[in-house]
Amino acid sequence: MDRPVKVKVDHLVKKFDELLVLDDISFSVKQGEFLCIVGPTGCGKTTFLNSLTGLYDITGGSITIDGEPVDLKKHRVAYIFQEYSTMPWLTVEQNVQFALNLKREKAEKAKKQAEKYMELVGLTEFRDYYPDQLSASMLQRVVIARAFATEPELLLMDEPYGQLDTELRYRLENELLNLWRQSGTTVIFITHNIEEAVYLGERILVLSNKPTTIKKEIANRLPMPRDIAAPEFIELRNQVTELIKWW
């Protein structure tokens, strides 16, 4: 059975004064899909996410969730930024509960949700630690657990593993895939790392240089878990690499 459309981007245009960044972009994201977006550095990937969340006003076109204009008071959207966004004065458990407390969830539910996702990302024994006592990978686990604890219908991720080394990145990518499968959340994942996009995405959206358009959409049918050394993986990675080259 075909999945319904969760997010629809229709002829999106974004300008900053006279600078055209996003030029007539249209695509859709299915319910529960894991979509990766790649493109040259500075092409407007983050601008797209900021437009989707309303941080930026769009110049033209529309973005809808379930056929309605994006409304963060109504739609459950979580956003994981490039920088670590833990609160240094809160413990791991308090950080994971933070968004739930903002939404005024009952204390019992907030604690239960935090417990569930701390366990899934391996943080239970560190619940009383503070961020300055944690490694880089553990800080990202806190942020991911906090996002999933709110049970978002849409999760936006903006190069969340860019500052991590390869081993830590793969470990966190696998944890992310596990959480995604269990939750059914729709994920839009921005990355400059082509191998990461091929490893994670059910579909890959390749963007051009500015003014940014969609260069190509690629369905990624490689079975999971994916083997980065497999010839089929390398072939797809090379295909995306060639599409992104601007020289």
Secondary structure, DSSP 8 states (H G I E B T S, - for coil): ----EEEEEEEEEEEETTEEEEEEEEEEEETT-EEEEE-STTSSHHHHHHHHTTSS--SEEEEEETTEE--TTTS-EEEE-SS----TTS-HHHHHHHHHHHTT--HHHHHHHHHHHHHHTT-GGGTT--GGGS-HHHHHHHHHHHHHHT--SEEEEESTTTTS-HHHHHHHHHHHHHHHHHH--EEEEE-S-HHHHHHH-SEEEEE-SSSB-EEEEEE----SS--TTSHHHHHHHHHHHHHH---
